[in-house]
Amino acid sequence: MSERSTTKTGQILGLSQSAVSNSLTQLRHVFDDPLFVRHRNEMVPTARALELATPISHALQEVRSIAKAPDTFEPETSNRMFRIGMNDYSAFVLLGDIANRVRVQSSGIQISVRNINQSDIRAVLDNDEVDICIAYIDKVDPRHEALVLFEDEWVCARRSVGRSPLTLDAYLAANHVVVGNAMANHIDRQLKTLGASRTNRISIPFCLAAPVLVEKSDLLLTLPSRLAREFSRGRNIDILKLPFLTPNFPVSMVWHSRFAHDSGLRWMRDLIASTTVAEPIQYVA
């Protein structure tokens, strides 16, 4: 429109004059109008071409805005809300550090935490109900991406009774509290492979009451080491190594692939990944 010349237009677009002329021919068929007619030494737009100029210009601006590089995320000025799916365990051991690191960089960013189970992860990510999930994941959906944040080990917590080590005989002879909806869990299945069993006296579906039970009774609690470290702070509770081997478990951060290049979510994922270095555990024995 501005050049009034197929030759000059071709030079700007990196096309030959004949290629521009062929494209113009196709457009004339589409709009059933000459669009440009030769007058002296230039191509003059018709009334129909002038009518199309404004909406086409707006459309090109929209395409340019879509195609341009994504904006850089600036946490200092952002008031974005990040939605994170977590269970009791991941929230207990990670959320405090995540919140502190966010607050250091931004006073406007918000975090909304949704309670999830492992079975919820696929649906909440596919339905865009959360931005990120943090939990134990045994299988990652092909539409999702995941990063293992850390592996945790299983330890035993008991009321402080001295610095004696925990033997397998003592563990099996003790009474136990189990966190979960059943009176047995994977620890009991692991013991069964060793030809052993323990006595579970109480099961509770939430973890916050567990340290109170341990501190005020003779019950033993087998739990992840990072959770045990938090539970034992300021309490009369000792942390001991288990007297038998049980596999560690990975904790992962999962997100939907369609948001892999979102600059804000990349920032949040990097921040979460940086919070996962744990303090060394002080074992009693």
C-alpha positions, 0 to 999 in steps of 0.5 A, spaced: 500 500 500 505 504 501 510 503 496 505 503 490 510 498 486 511 491 486 518 491 485 519 495 491 515 491 495 518 485 493 525 488 495 522 489 502 519 482 503 525 478 500 521 476 494 522 477 486 517 482 483 514 476 479 512 473 486 509 479 488 505 480 482 502 472 482 500 474 490 497 480 487 493 476 482 491 471 487 488 477 492 484 480 486 481 473 485 479 473 492 476 480 493 473 480 486 477 487 485 483 489 481 485 492 488 491 496 485 491 499 478 497 502 474 497 509 473 503 513 470 509 509 474 506 507 480 500 502 482 494 506 485 490 502 490 482 502 488 477 504 493 476 497 495 483 496 497 483 503 501 477 500 504 481 493 506 487 497 508 485 499 516 482 492 518 488 488 515 493 493 518 489 491 525 490 484 523 497 484 522 498 488 528 495 482 532 499 477 529 505 481 530 503 482 538 502 474 538 508 472 535 513 477 539 517 474 544 514 473 551 514 479 556 520 478 561 517 476 568 518 481 573 517 479 580 518 486 583 512 489 580 508 483 579 501 482 583 500 475 580 497 469 584 500 462 583 496 456 584 500 450 587 497 443 589 500 440 595 499 435 600 500 436 608 507 433 607 509 437 601 506 444 604 509 442 611 516 441 609 517 446 603 511 452 603 515 456 609 521 457 605 517 458 598 513 463 601 519 467 604 523 467 598 517 470 594 517 475 599 524 477 599 523 478 591 516 481 591 511 484 596 505 483 591 505 476 589 500 471 592 500 464 593 494 460 593 495 453 595 490 447 594 490 440 597 491 435 593 492 427 593 496 423 588 490 421 584 488 429 583 494 431 579 492 429 572 485 432 573 487 439 576 493 440 571 489 438 565 483 443 567 488 449 569 485 449 576 493 449 579 499 452 575 504 447 579 503 440 583 508 438 588 508 431 591 510 424 590 509 422 583 509 414 580 508 416 573 508 422 569 502 424 564 505 425 557 502 432 557 505 434 563 513 435 565 516 434 571 522 435 575 524 431 581 526 436 587 529 431 592 528 424 595 526 423 602 528 417 606 524 414 612 526 415 619 523 413 626 520 418 631 519 416 639 519 420 645 526 422 648 528 416 652 536 417 652 541 415 646 540 408 645 539 406 638 533 403 635 534 395 634 529 391 629 527 387 635 525 393 639 522 396 633 518 390 632 516 390 640 514 397 640 507 400 639 506 404 633 502 410 630 500 410 623 498 416 619 493 414 613 486 411 612 488 404 614 491 401 620 497 398 615 501 402 610 507 400 605 512 400 612 508 393 614 508 391 607 516 392 607 516 388 614 512 382 611 518 381 605 523 380 611 518 375 615 516 380 620 511 384 623 509 390 627 503 392 632 500 398 630 495 401 635 492 408 632 491 410 625 490 417 624 488 421 617 492 427 618 499 428 620 499 434 625 496 430 631 502 425 630 507 429 634 503 430 640 501 422 640 509 421 640 511 426 645 505 424 650 506 416 649 510 410 648 508 410 640 513 410 635 512 413 628 515 412 622 515 418 617 519 422 612 525 425 614 524 432 612 517 431 616 520 428 622 525 434 622 520 439 622 516 435 627 521 435 632 523 442 633 522 444 640 519 437 642 521 432 646 522 427 640 528 423 638 529 422 630 532 415 629 534 411 623 530 405 621 533 398 623 531 395 616 532 398 609 526 401 606 526 405 599 527 412 599 521 416 595 522 422 590 518 428 591 517 432 584 514 438 581 509 437 575 506 442 571 502 442 564 506 442 558 502 448 555 505 453 560 512 450 559 514 457 556 510 462 561 515 466 564 512 467 570 511 460 571 518 459 569 520 464 575 516 460 580 519 453 578 526 455 579 524 459 586 521 452 588 527 448 585 532 452 589 528 451 596 529 444 596 536 443 600 535 440 607 538 441 613 542 435 616 538 431 621 541 430 628 539 423 629 540 420 636 543 414 634 
